[in-house]
């Protein structure tokens, strides 16, 4: 099988950056990241992700900071039938919910990101930072398959796949009042859990080698 793993820091390559702070990225290229894994836990996570990619099920990627949640979301998108269409990534921890809502639904001066993601995948990272009202609005748009941009009264058919990432499982996020209950119920249906690096120490040599190869390539130096 293909060598698996996470290489999250290279995600900016082949991405159209739509915000100065890097909070919104649109993958227009669809090329795959080099992925590495040796530990059984991360291999099991990728097997579960591969199964999710074969359907349109909404996916909640759960794991600690630095565990590779963004790389996992991109992996699912790339292995799905939507791979040739955009992957729109929004970091909900970087910009506030009102700004995210304006970008998703657009304004009189900007086109909606929902339209740009249409047919592809919407990835909401750090979803626990998104307010519950906006979570509910996103849920309604996706379940109804329609949305009206805030700068246009015409309804647009919406067909996209939702992936979210969080340090909290959906059930825990509801208890902490970080998730809308209906939203969490949909996300609870398919969870991919990523272990912290200290639980997958077998991967450390492979990750170090991969990072070293990438840095050498960037500097135009041979990798010894």
N, C-alpha and C positions, 0 to 999 in steps of 0.2 A: 504494500500500500504506500501511498504518497507520504513522504516525511512531513510530520506535522509540528506545529508549535506556534508561538506568538512573536511578532516582530513589530510591535505597535508604533515604535518611533519612526518607522519609515512610511507611515500612512500619508504623510503630506506629499509624497511623490505621486505623480500622475493624478493629482486632485486639483479641481478648480476651486480656489479659495474664495468664498463669497463674503467673508467678514474679515476686517482688519485684525481682529483678535484671534482668528482661527477657530471661532466658535461654531461656524457653519462651513461644512465642506461638501462639495458635490463631486462624487467619483464619476468621471466621464470616460475613463480609460478601460476599467474592468480587468486590468492585469492582476495576476495573483501575486500575493506576497510570498516570500520564502518562509515556510513554516516548519518548525522543528519541535520534536518531542521524543522523549525516551520513557518518561514515567507512565505508569498504567493509568493514573488519574487523569492526566491531560489527554491521553489517547481515548479514554472513555468519553471525555467531554466532546472531543472532535467527532467521535462516532455518533453521539447524540445530535450534534450540530448538523452532521451530514444527513441524518434521517430527517431533521427539520427542514433542511433545504429542499427536499424532494416534495414538500407540500407548501401551502401558503399559511400555515399556522403562525400565529403571532408568537414571538419568542422573547422570553425574558432571560438575559444573560446576567448571572449573579456571581460576584466575586469581589475580593478586596481590591483596593487601589493598586494598579500596576500588574494585575493578573492577566491582562490581555483581552479585556472585554471588547474593546473597539476592533481589534484584529479578528476576534471571533465573529463579530457582527459582519465584518466584511467577508469573512470566509463563507458564512451562510449565504450572503447575497451572491457571491461569485459562483457558488455551487447550485444556485437555483435557476429556474427557467427565466428569471428576471435579470440575469447577469449582464446582458447587453444594454440594459436600461439604467438610468441614474440611481446611485445610492446617495441620498441626501442625509448628511450627518449633522446633528445639532447637539452641542454640549450645553445642557440645561443648567450647569453650575456656573457657566461663564457669563451668560446674559440673562436678564430677568424675564419672567413669564410674559409680561406685556410686550416686550420686544420680540420674543419668539412668536407670539400670536400674530403680531403685525407682519412678520416675515412669512409665516405659514399661509396666512390668508391674504397677504398683500395689502397695498394701500393704493390710493389714486396715483401715486408716483412710482410704485414698484409692483412687479408681478409676483404672485404668490408662489412660495416654495412648494406648496402642495401640488400645484400644476406642474412644476418642474420634476417632482418626484413621481408623478402619475405614471403608472405602469411598472415602476421600479420599487425601491425600498426606502422607507423612512426610518432612520436610526436615531433614537433619542437617548443620548448618553446622560448619565447622572439624572435619571428621570425623577428621582425623589425630590429634586429641587424645583420641579414644575408644579405650579399650583393646581389644586384639585379641580377648579372650574375649567381650566384649560385642558386638563386631562379628559374631563367629561366632554368638552367640545370636540376634541380629537376623536374620542370614542364614537360619538354620534356621527361624525362625518364618515368615518371608516365603515361603521356598521350600515349606514344608509347608502353608502356608495355615491354620495353627492356632497358638493360644497359650493358655497357662494363666496367669491372673493369679496373682501370689504370694499373694494373699489369698483365692483361690478355686481349688478343685481341678477345676472344670469347664472343659473345653476350649472355646474360642471360635473360630469360623471367622474367618479374617483375610484381607481383600482390600484391599490398599492399594498405592499407588505410592511408590517410594523415589527421592528425589533427594538427593544429597550435594554438598557444596561443600568445596573444599580449595585450598590454594596449591600442592599437589603432585599431579601426575598419579598415578593408581593404581599404575602400574609403578614409579615413583620411590618412592612411599610404601612399597611392599613392600621395596625395597632398604634403606630407612631403618628398617625394622621398625616402621613406623607403621600398616600395614594387615595384616589377616589375608589370607593368600594367596588363599583361596577367595573371600573377600569382594571383594578387588581384581579377581579374574578376572571377576566379574559386573559390576563397575563399569567395567571397561575396555571393555566392549562399546559404550558410547555416551558420548562425551565432548564437552562444549561448552566450548570455550576462549574466555576473555575477555581481550582485550589490555589492558595498562596504559594509563592516560590519555595518557601521553606518546607512545603509538603511534596515538592517535586524536584529534589536536589539532583536527581539524575539528569535533569535538563540543563543544569548550570554550565557544564563544559560545552555543550552544543550551542547554547545561547552566546557564551563568550566568544566562541569561534565565529559564529555568524556575525556578531557585532564587529569583531576585528576585521573580518573579510569586507564588510560594508565600508568601514572607515578607511581601510587601505585603498579600496576601489575609489572612494570619494577623493582621496589625496593623490591618486595615480601611482600608488606604491604597490609593489608586489607583496602578496601574502606568503610569509615564510611557513 
